[in-house]
Amino acid sequence: MTKPKNEYLNREISWLHFNDRVLQESADKDVPLIERLRFLGIFSNNLDEFFKVRYATVKRIVDAGKSGKSVLGGETAKDLLEEITKNVIQLQSKSGRVLKQIERELATEQIFIIDETQVGEDQADFVKDYFLQNVNPELITIILNNLAEFPTLKDTAAYLAVRMVLHQDAKIKFTDSGIQYALIEIPKRLDRFVVLPEKDGKNYIMMVDDVIRFSMNQIFTMFEYKDISAHMIKITRDAELDMDNDLSKSFIEKISSSVEHRKISDPVRFVYDKGIKMNTLRFLRSKMKIEETDSVIPGGRYHNRRDYMGFPSLGRADLQYKRIQPLLVKNFDLNASIIGQVALRDYMIYTPYQNYSYVINFLKEAALDPQVKKIKLTVYRLANNSQVAAALINAAKNGKEVTVQIELQARFDEQANIKYANQFQEEGIKLIFGIPGLKVHTKVCFIEREEENGIKRYGFISTGNFNESTAKIYTDYTLFTAHDAILKEVNKIFDFFEVPYKINKYKHLIVSPHYTKNVFIKLIDNEIANALVGKEAFIKIKMNSFTSYKMVDKLYEASRAGVKVQLIIRGICCLIPGVTGMSENIEAISVVDKFLEHPRVFIFGNEGNPKIYISSADWMTRNLDYRVEVGCPIYNDEIKQEILDTFEISWNDNIKARVFSAKHDNAYKDDSLPKSRSQFALYDYYLKKAES
């Protein structure tokens, strides 16, 4: 393969390739129809977050008058913004075509999404009543022409831009031009989809946008117009947190203030219905001060397609994925003492294939056990009405010494974590807010229990958040252990949170920001040394994202030495595999399917005795250098084999795996092996283990 112009793929462009893989799922006719709509919602939600964070960061570089070449992989920030906008316009257009195709297929299933022009006489009364009872009380309508100051639009909220052409002899005129503009905000708390009464075995659904369009005469009764139109617009604002330096404020107050400031931060994207009249568009852009450097994206009739994630099921189980029943772990009894079983050996669960209740039951048991004296846990994202939080509060009420390190800067979960932090404080739980300049992303739990022979330590280490809601849809490993040396090192991490100037040494754990990069480099060097003397050498890695150029270069070095490298990367991958003289010994795939692939696993051949780690850290600069992360070795031979097996099952996927290459075309993996869909195969693997 010809060597590409650059040795790295830009991370923002690679992220757009990942979101295109999500969009592929919505176009895949083998995916159940309603699930395809939900993938379309995920695609849109991803894009919103991309503009809030990544696009906003690049725009800040441009606004600061810098090129950004050193951090953007050789491309200037200005050129990158243009490339992003071009890519997004293409993706938006593609998503519109996919949506139209899905709607045609829904019609064959007797499910019809109708607009305001298609409401039948027998449906009109229902729509009018629904508007009056449910929609109208929630609407915020603003007449624009004579406002001294244009209203501040909410981030990613949907607005209908209304244009009224008034009768020449209208009694009430607010404008000399005879054109009246207005904005209608569609509140997020309204259901986006309105299910109309079923008729003749047919289901009818209206977007709430069209319910509003249908009811324009009820909103603007005072205006005498001869023509009225409404087109959707939305803006996306910069979501970076700008922290102030006021020493009189607590950390919680600073985070709260920064989150609040997001509401008025600079816009970075303006999306509009391409059917809007140009004079209306010019009026809006002028009033909103949308600059040429902002990303202006023509879209379809409906924005905020993320709402498709909540598309109604309509009782059609045949058009959705079959729900799996989470499995039990062989010889790990949910109805017996979890702590007692972990005292005897290590156990691992792989959610959602296996039951997350092991985590909840472990914490509930620790909260009640009179011999448990201390519980320590890191929190990054919790579920709404979290059972994890409830167990910690219960432990505190039972006199345990409970310590929670809570990350207040977990992006888009800041407000939820502030709420939990206040709740924990009220219940007497000791809180640690982390270390200035470092996010705490590690996922660990530690308990101390007084036993006959002294203090005994137990805990678990995970690749994912302690969140029972996402555990149903995110794949993650969680290791339960009573390995004393490992758990003493977990406790050292909590010591580091409180005394960050003291850098601890670790024999077992791989800890960021001090050791992760160097330890992994040494492990790669060991494989390189083995390859150079003719020994078998391999590296197998599964991650969410891979953007560290230093680690990319190290794998290129390994490839040139003859080390066989297999990468399973769900999202961003800046490494370009399969290039002669650079990466010909590296293969990389991405699996996007029913569940979100989330674990981080690192396997090194080590002359036939593989070294295996699970971790909270991707190989991204932020995870290696600017976060507290933990990688944990797997010592139990049965669990090591399980991780090797599950990696191979994922690697052999040739239905939902896409191949990374210099073509960047998201081509599906195609080989001569029997067809294998890894997420389904993994469930079968664990089912056989449970039944054996």
N, C-alpha and C positions, 0 to 999 in steps of 0.2 A: 504494500500500500504506500502511495506517495506521502511523504512527510508533509503535514499541514504547515501553513504559514506560521502559526503560533504553536507553542508546545502545550498551551492550556486553552480550554474553552472558557470564555468569560462566564462568571457565576450567574449573572442576571439572565444571560441568554440561555444558559443551561437550565435555569429554573423555569423559563418559559417553555423549554422542551419538555420538562417534567409535567407542566400543566397541560401541555398538548397530549401527554399520555393519559391524563385524567379525562380529557375530552374524547380520546379514543374509546374509552369505556362507554361514554354516552352514545357513541355511534355504533358500538358492537351489538349486532343483532342477537348474539348468544347471551347477552345480559338481559335479564327480565326488564320489561318495558318501563315500569314505574321506577325501577332502580336506575335506568338510563337517565331519566329526568333528574333523579337525585344526584347523579354524577355531574350533570350539567350545573346543578346548584353548587356542588363542591368546586368545580372549575371556576365559577364566578366568584365564590367566596375567596378562593385562593388568589384570584386576580386582584380583588379589593385589597387584601392584605399585602400583596406584592407592591402595589402603588403606595400604600401607607408607609411602608418600611423601606424596601429596597430602592424603588424609583425615587422616593423622597431623599434618600441618602445620596444618590448620584446627583440629584438636582441641587442639593446643598453644595456639592463640590463645584458644580458649574457656577452657582450663585456666588461662591467665594472666589471665583476667578482662577481656579486651579485646573490643571489638566486631568489629574487623577490617574495617570498612566501606571504609576508604581503599584497602585492597589487594585486596578481594574484589568490586569493581565495584558497591558500594552495598548489598550484602546483608550482614547480620550473620553472624558465624561460627556462632553457635548455630542460626540459621534455616537456614544452608547445610548444616550437619550433618544436620538433619532432612530437608531436601530430598534430599540425597545418599542417605540411608538409604531413603527412599521410592522413589527412582529405581532403586536397586540391587535392592530387593526385587522390583520389577516386571521388571527385566532377568533376575534369577535365575529367576523364574517362567517367563519367556519362554524362557530357555535350556533349562529342563526340558522344556517342550513340544516344542521343536526336537529335543532328544535323543530323546524318545519317537518322534517322526516318523521320524528317521533310523534308529532301531532297527527300525521297521516296514519301512522300505525295504530295510534290510540283509537282513531275513528273506526278502524276495522275491528276493534274490541268493544265497539259501542260506547266509547268514551269521547265526548266532544268538548273541546275548549272553545267557547263562543265569545264573541265580543259584543259591544253594545248595539251593533247593527243587526245582530242575528237573534236578538231576544224575541221569542214568539209571543203572541197575544196572551197565551195561557201562562207565560212565565213573567210577564211584565209586572203583575201585581206583587209577586214574590220579590222581585228585584227592587221595586219601589219601597216595599215595606222593610226589606233588609237594609236598604240605604238609610231610611229614616230611623230605624231602631238601633242599628249597629255601627254605621259608618259616619253619618252626619254629625253625631255628637262628638266624634273624635277629630274631625277635620279642623285644620288651621288654614284659613284662606286669607291671602294678603293681596290687596290691590296695589299695583306697583307704580303707576305712572307718576304720581305726584309725591311719592315718598322722598324726603330729604336724603335719607340714607337707605341703601339697599339692605334688606335683612340678611343676617348671617345664616347661611345654609348649613345644616347639620351634615357631618361627615357620613357619606354613603347612604344618607336618607334619600328616598325617592320623592321627586316633586313633579307635579304636572304643571307645565308652563302653559297658561291659558291665553289665547288671543281672541278678543271679541271685536268684530266690526260692527259699530253701532249704526242704527238707522240715522239718516241725515236729520230727521226731525225729532230725534229722541229727546225727551223732556229733561233727562239727567245726563249731562256730559261732564266727564272729568278731564277730557283731553280735547285739544283743538284738532288733532289729526283724525279723530273718529275711530282710532284704534285704542282699545283698552287692554292692558296686560294685567295678569294676575298669576299668583303662585298658589298651588294647593299642595300642602305637605301631606304625604300618606304616612300616618303614624306606624311605627314598626310593630306596635302591639296589636294592630288589626290583622286578622287572618288574610293572607294574600290571596288564598283561593276560596271562592264561595261555591259550595256545592248546591246546585239547584235541585228541586224535586225530580226524582227519576220519572221517566215517561216512556212507556212502551218498551221497558227493558233497557233503555238508554240512559247513560249518565251524562249530565251537563255540568260544566264547571265554568265559572267566570273569574277572571282576575278582578280583584277589588278595584284596580285602576279603571276597568271598563264599567264596573258598577257606578263609579263616580262619573265617568263620561256619560253614561246613560241618564244620570240625574242632574246634569248641568243646569237645566232650567229651574230646578229646585234650589240650587246654590246661588244663582245669579238672577233671581227673580226681579230685582230692582233695575236691571239693565235692559234696555230695549235694543237687542242686537239682531242683526240679520244673518250673522254667521259667527260660529264659535268653533274653536278647535283647541285640543289639549295634547301636548306632546311631552314625553317624560325627559327629565334631565336629572343628573346627580353629579356631585363633586366628591372627590376623595382628598382628604387632608393628610398632611405630614403627621405621622404618629410617633415620631421620636420624642422621648421624654427630655425636656430641657429643665435640668435641676437648678434651682437657685442656691445661693451660698449663704442664705440667712441663718446664722448660727443659733438664733433664738427659736427656730422651728425644729420640731422633732422630725425624724426620718419619715414617719407615716404622714405628717403634714406636708412634707416636701413632695412625696410621691402623689398624694391627693391633689396638691396644687398643680403638679405637672400633668396629671391625667385630665384635670379640669381644663387646662390650657389647650389640650388637643382640640377642643370644640371650636377654637378660633385660630388654629394654626393655619399655615399657608396651604392653599389648594395645590395639588400636584396633578390632578386629572379631572377633566370635565368631559362627561359622556352625555351625548344628546341623541334623540331620535332623529335619524337622518331624514325623516319626512317633514321636519319642522321647516317653516318658511324662513328664508335667509334674513329678512328684516327682523324677525323675532329673535333669531340667533344672534344677530349683531347687537340688538338691544340688550340681551342678557349678558353677552360677553363684555360689553362696555360697562354695564352697571356692576358686574361682578369682578371687573378688573382681571379677567382671565388673560394671561400674557402668552406671547408666542412660544416662550420656553416651557409652558405648561403642556401636558399631554392632552390634546383635544381629540376625542375618539368618537366618530360617528357610530351609532349603534342602532339597534332595532327599536321596535315599538315599546318593548318592555325592558326595563333595567332591573337591577337587584335580582338577577336570576338566582342568586344564592338561596332565595326563598323556595326554589324547587327542591331543596333538601327536605322541606316539609310538605311535599306534595301529598295530598290525601290518598290513603290506601284504597278507599272505596270498597273495602271488603274483598279485594281481588288478590288473594294469596298467590294465585297462579302468575301474577305479574310482578312478584317480588321474590327476593332471595328467601329460600327456606331457612327459618331460624334453626341454628344448631343448639343442641343441649350441651352446655359445657361439661366436660368429662371429669371424673375423679382420677387422682394420681394413684397408680398401683401401690398398695400397702401404705397409703397415707390417708388415714381415716379422719374424715371431717367431723365425725361425731365423737371422737376421742380427743384427749389433750394434744393440741398441736405442739406445744412446748415440749411435752414428754416425748413425743415421737422425734422431734428435731434433736433432742438430747442424744439420741442413739445414732443418727446418721443425717447427712445432708439430703434435702429434697429440692426439686425444682418444679415450678409450674410454668407452662407456656400458654398464656391467655391470648385470645379468647377460647382456644381449643380446650383448655382445662379451667377449672372453676376458680374464680377470683376469691371465693369465700374463704379460702385458706388464709389469705392476708387479713381479711376482716376478723375471722375467728381467732387468729393469732393475737391481734390487738385487743379484742374483747376479753380473751382469756387473761392476757397480761394485766388488763385493767382491774380484774376481779381477784386475781391470785394474790393472797396475802404475802407470799414469799417474794413477789416481784417488788423491788424498791425503786427502780429507775427505769424510765422509758425516754428514749431520745429518737426524734424523727425529723427528716427533712421534708419540707413541703414546697412544691413548685406549682402544681395545679391540682385542686381538689374538686370533687363533684359538687353539684348543688345538693344541699341537705346531706352532706358527706357522712358516711358511716365511719370513716377513718377519724374525722374530727370528733364525732360523737364518742368514739371509743377513747380518745385522748382526754376529752373532758370528763368522761366517766372515771378514768384512771386518776385524774387530779382530785375528783371528789372522794375517791377512795384512799387518799393520802399518799399516792405515789408522787415521786419527784419527776415531773414531766417537763421535758425541754423540747421545744419545737423551733427549728431553724426555718423561717418562712421567707420565701423570696418575694418581696413586694414589687419587684420589677419584672415578674413573669409577664411577657408581653400579652396585652389584651385581657389578662387575668388580674391586673393590678387592683381594681375595685373589689373583686371577689376576695382577694387575699387580704386586703385591708379590713374587710368585714370579718374574716376569720381571725385575723390578728387581734382585733378589738375583742372579739368573743373569747378567744383564748386567754387574753389578759384578765378579762372579767372573771374567769374561772380559776385564776391562780396558776396558770401554766407559764413557765418561764419561756420568754421569747428571745430569739437571736435573729437580728435582721441582716446578718451577713457582713461582708467586708467591703469598704469603699473601693470601687473600681472593679469588683469581681462579682458576677452573678453566681449564685449557688444553684447548680443544676443537678447535683448528685442525688441519687434516690436510695437512701439507706435508713434502716431502723436498727436500734440497739436497745437491749434491755439487760438489766442486772437482776439476778434472782439469788436470794440467800438460801443455800442448801446445806446439807449436813457437813459437807467437806469444804464449805466456804462459798465465796461468790462464784456463781456460774453465769456465763454470758450467752445470750441468744440474739438472733437478729435475722434480717433479710436484706438483700441487696438486689436492686432491680434495674432493668434498662428503661422502665417507663414510670410515669407518674403514679402516685398512690390515689387512683381515681377509679372507683368502681363503675362509673358510666363509660369512660373511654376504654376500660378493660374489656368491654363487650365488642369493640370494633378495632382496637389497636392490638397488634401482635407484640408481645413483650415477654421476656424471661424474668422470673423472680427466683432467686436462690435463697432457701432457708438454711441456716447453718448455726451450729454451736462451736465452730472452729475457733478456739480461744485466741490464737494469734491473729487471725483475720479480724475478729471482733474488737480486740484491743486496738487495732489500727483504725477501725471504724470510730472508736471512741476518741482517738487522737484527732480525727477530723473535726469533731465537735469542739475539742480543745483549741484547734486552729481558728475556728469561728470566733472564739472569745479572745484569743491571744495571737493575732495574725502575724506578729513580728517574729514569733517562734516557729521556725520551719522544722517539722518533724521528719524523721526518716521512716521509710516503709520497706518491709521485706516482701510483703505479699501483695498489697494493693498498689494499683497504678493511679496516682493522684495528680490532677491538674490543680493549679497552673505550674507546679514546680517540677514534676517528673514525667508526665504522660508522654510528651514528645520524645524525650531522650530514651525512655524505656522502650518505646516502640521502634525507635531507630536502632537500638541495640538488638532487638529481636529480629529486625529485618537484616541487619549486618550478619547475624548468625546464619540466616538462610543463605545470604550471599556467599559467606565463607564455605558453607557446605556445598553449594553449587559449583564453586570454583575448583574444588577437589574431586568433583564427579559424584558427590553424594546426592541422593534425592533431596530436593528442596522445594517447598511450596508455601504459599501464603493464601489463606481464604478469609475474606473479610465481608461482613454484612453491616451496612450503615445506612443512615438516612441521607447524609450529604457528605461530599468529599470536596473541599475547596482549598485546603492548605497546600500552597505551591511547594513548600519544603517537603511535605510528605509525598506529594506527587513525584517530585524529583527523586526521592528515595526509592519509590517503586519503579521508576524508570531505570534507576541504577540496578535494582534487583533483576529487572527484566533483561537488561543487557548482560548480566552475569549468568542468566539461564534459569533463574527462579521462576517457577510456574505460579502465576498470580490469578486468582479468581475473585472478582468483586461483584457483590450484589448491592447496588446503590439505588434506593428508592427515588431520591430526588436529584439534587444538584450533583454533577460530577464534572470537575474541571480537568480531570485526566482524560487523555485521548488514547484508547487502547488500540492494539493491533497494527501499529505503525512500525515498519521495518527500520531497524537501527535505533529505535527509541522505546517501543513498547510492544514488540511482537509476541512476547510471552505473557502479555496481560490480556485477559478477557473480562468483560464487564457487562452485566445485565441489570435491568430494572424490572421488578414485579409490581404491577398495579392491578389490584383485583378487589374482591368483596371487602376485605379487611385492609386497614392501613398498616403497611409493614413498618415497624418501629424499632426492633431490637438492634443493638450494636454488639457484634460478635467478632472476635479476632482469633484466628487459628494459625499457628506457626508449626511447620513440619517437625523441626527439632530432632532430626535423625530417627524418625520412626516413633518418637514418644511425644506426640503433639502437645504444645502448650496452648491452652485455651482460656480466653478471658471473655466475660460479659462486661459491658460498660454503659455508662450514661452518656459517653462522649462520642460525637462524630469527629472525623478528622477535618475540623474547621479551625481557622485561626482563633476564633472566639472561644471554642471549647478547649483548645490546647493551652492558650495563653491568658485568657481573660475570664475564665470560669473555674469554679470548684467542681471537679468531676471525679468519679471513682470508677476504676476498672477492677474487677475481682477475678482472681484465678479460679478455675474449676479443678478441684482435686479428686472428686469422686469419679471413679472409672466409669460407672454406669451413666452418670450424667454427662461425662465427656463424650461417651459414645452417642448419647441422645443428641447432643449438639452437632456432632459430626453427621449424624443421620439427617437431622432436620435441615442442615445446610445443604446436603446433597439433594434432598427432596426439592428445596427451593431452586437449586442450581439446575436441576433437570426439567424445570418447568418449560414447556414449549407451547403453551397456550396463552399465558398471560405475561410471559417474559419478553421484554424488548431488549435489543442489543445496542450497546453504546459502540459507536464507531466514528471515524473521521467524517462520515457522511451526515451525521446528526439527523437521521431521518426516522428515528423511532421505529425501525423495522422490527417486526415480531421475530422471535427466535424460531428458526426452522431447522430441524435436524431429523435424522432417520429413526430416532428413538420412538417408542410408543408414546402416544399423546399423554401428557401429564399436566394437570392443573394443580400447582403445588399446594394452594391453600386447602383444596379439597383432599389432596393426598395426605397432608399433614393431619387433618382430622381423622382420616382412616388409620394413619400410623398410631395415633394416640388411642384410638378406639381399640385397636388390636392389643396394645400394651395393657389397657385397662381390663380387657377381657381375658388376657393370658393367665 
